[in-house]
Amino acid sequence: MGAYISTFPTGFAGLIPAALQKLLPGAQVVLLSARKREAEAAAQEMGFPLRQRYDTLVNGKKAAVYLLEVGPAL
């Protein structure tokens, strides 16, 4: 399953659970975000463990690539 999401009108707190509830437990998700603090806080608040984080530049702006894992309770 793949998806491309260009904007987050509801914010990360609304996006992450809605996107991840369609995945099987143990699935991995890669998220690219320039809003690092918000992405990390939302993932932690929703119970999705951050497995890895890579800092990078996208068009000269700081961003991060995250590896999330879907927990068994979804």
Secondary structure, DSSP 4 states (H G I P E B T S, - for coil): --------TT-HHHHHHHHHTTSPTT-EEEEEES-HHHHHHHHHHHT--EEEEEEEEETTEEEEEEEEE--TT-
